[in-house]
Amino acid sequence: MASSVLIVGAGIIGAACARALAMAGFDVTVVDRGTVAGGTSSACEGNLLVSDKGPGHELVLAQYATSLWKQTVSDLTEQLGDAFPSVEYDPKGGLVVATTGSGAQALLDFAASQRGAGVDARVIEPDEARRLEPDLGPLAEAAVHYPEDAQVQPAIATEALIASARRFGARVLENTPVLGPVHDSSGVLIGIGSPAGHIRAERILIAAGPWSGEVARMLGAPLPVRPRRGELLVTTRMRHRIFHKVYDADYVGAVGSDDSALQTSSVVESTASGTVLIGSSRQQVGFDSRMRVDALSGIAAKAIRLFPFLADAAVMRSYGGFRPFMPDHLPVIGEDPRMPGLWHATGHEGAGIGLSLATAELIRDLMLGADPAIDAAPFSVGRASLASHLSAAAGDAVASNAAPRDAVA
């Protein structure tokens, strides 16, 4: 009989895990308090990046993920057929530009460190950058071309992974919030409570993005995942004028920062539909979803520094979402040693789209007892860099009586 896995969360991490596990023969059920791709995975840019990651464990995970995307997209197209929308996979490459002298040196030093870790980071002259991007403004002091960067349409990619998982037998229960844990007579976790009754499984995998901390607390194993808000702008359609994912060198610092205050940087790219997608911001404001004009103004101003023609572009809409922030800047992937049977795949912050396939491969291999393609230990709940944060999260759970009144996922 197939081993059963219950996945909490139908964003791209949960979808990728569902597909990998169902293809490996597991009996998979996915639950979500909303709908497939209804949260973070539909409120982001769809980045598949290595360019923003310095040498370390997250970069290794990103490099592994990069090796998986092209074949996975091909497999999804074959499995789902032409009637299913394209996931808009575009290996367009990235271009990182510094607009100040100090930023230029920092960018060049960062790229050199990445090359030492196997990243294809090509330093180019500003004139070459303008050949790649003819509308790039005059302020470029230095530029690095990253051919390995790519893009997908994140909501469609999530839907495609779920559709594929269903073809291998996975079940998806939308609008099904977690109400609490289900234990056997000896206190072992064997499922969750839901409005439809108990849903049992041998393993429970929390993949609820920024809501993972609340779900983990509810199930009795607090995890220090916090929401980090990001805002984006979308222009009206225009002729294709931006050919890579282009961002300013400030973006790398914003990604790695612990600062809870507002930070903005410029990430600009064209989409398949003809719009221009402009990000990004980072700010810790809890789950407050109110639009922030200061964030949008900062994003727009920095985008115009890169591409002056955007000053005359019409903005069609803005949107924002929450990213799952971990205090040590690494996702949590694997079984929770505090509670056998409880697993995590969360904490990827703004990199979840790109890292989803690699995360799913690690989860599958760990559940099968096989050796993963890369070392999974750095992503363990039991890693040293998380110890103090786990203690703090446990204390917060005790303070709030660890018994939520409302469903959270």
Stockholm file with secondary structure:
# STOCKHOLM 1.0

chainA/1-409         MASSVLIVGAGIIGAACARALAMAGFDVTVVDRGTVAGGTSSACEGNLLVSDKGPGHELVLAQYATSLWKQTVSDLTEQLGDAFPSVEYDPKGGLVVATTGSGAQALLDFAASQRGAGVDARVIEPDEARRLEPDLGPLAEAAVHYPEDAQVQPAIATEALIASARRFGARVLENTPVLGPVHDSSGVLIGIGSPAGHIRAERILIAAGPWSGEVARMLGAPLPVRPRRGELLVTTRMRHRIFHKVYDADYVGAVGSDDSALQTSSVVESTASGTVLIGSSRQQVGFDSRMRVDALSGIAAKAIRLFPFLADAAVMRSYGGFRPFMPDHLPVIGEDPRMPGLWHATGHEGAGIGLSLATAELIRDLMLGADPAIDAAPFSVGRASLASHLSAAAGDAVASNAAPRDAVA
#=GR chainA/1-409 SS CCCEEEEECCSHHHHHHHHHHHHTTCEEEEECSSCTTCSGGGSSCCEECSTTCCSSHHHHHHHHHHHHHHHHHHHHHHHHCTTSCCCCCBCCCEEEEECSHHHHHHHHHHHHHHHHTTCCCEEECHHHHHHHSTTCCTTCSEEEEETTCEECCHHHHHHHHHHHHHHTTCEEECSCCCCEEEECTTSCEEEEEETTEEEECSEEEECCGGGHHHHHHHHTCCCCCEEEEEEEEEECCCCCCCCSEEEETHHHHHHHCCCCSCEEEEEEEECTTSCEEEEEEEBCCTTCCCCCHHHHHHHHHHHHHHCGGGGGCCEEEEEEEEEEECTTSCCEEEECTTSTTEEEEECCGGGHHHHHHHHHHHHHHHHHTCCCSSCCGGGCTTCGGGHHHHHHHHHHHHHTTTCCSSCCC
#=GC SS_cons         CCCEEEEECCSHHHHHHHHHHHHTTCEEEEECSSCTTCSGGGSSCCEECSTTCCSSHHHHHHHHHHHHHHHHHHHHHHHHCTTSCCCCCBCCCEEEEECSHHHHHHHHHHHHHHHHTTCCCEEECHHHHHHHSTTCCTTCSEEEEETTCEECCHHHHHHHHHHHHHHTTCEEECSCCCCEEEECTTSCEEEEEETTEEEECSEEEECCGGGHHHHHHHHTCCCCCEEEEEEEEEECCCCCCCCSEEEETHHHHHHHCCCCSCEEEEEEEECTTSCEEEEEEEBCCTTCCCCCHHHHHHHHHHHHHHCGGGGGCCEEEEEEEEEEECTTSCCEEEECTTSTTEEEEECCGGGHHHHHHHHHHHHHHHHHTCCCSSCCGGGCTTCGGGHHHHHHHHHHHHHTTTCCSSCCC
//
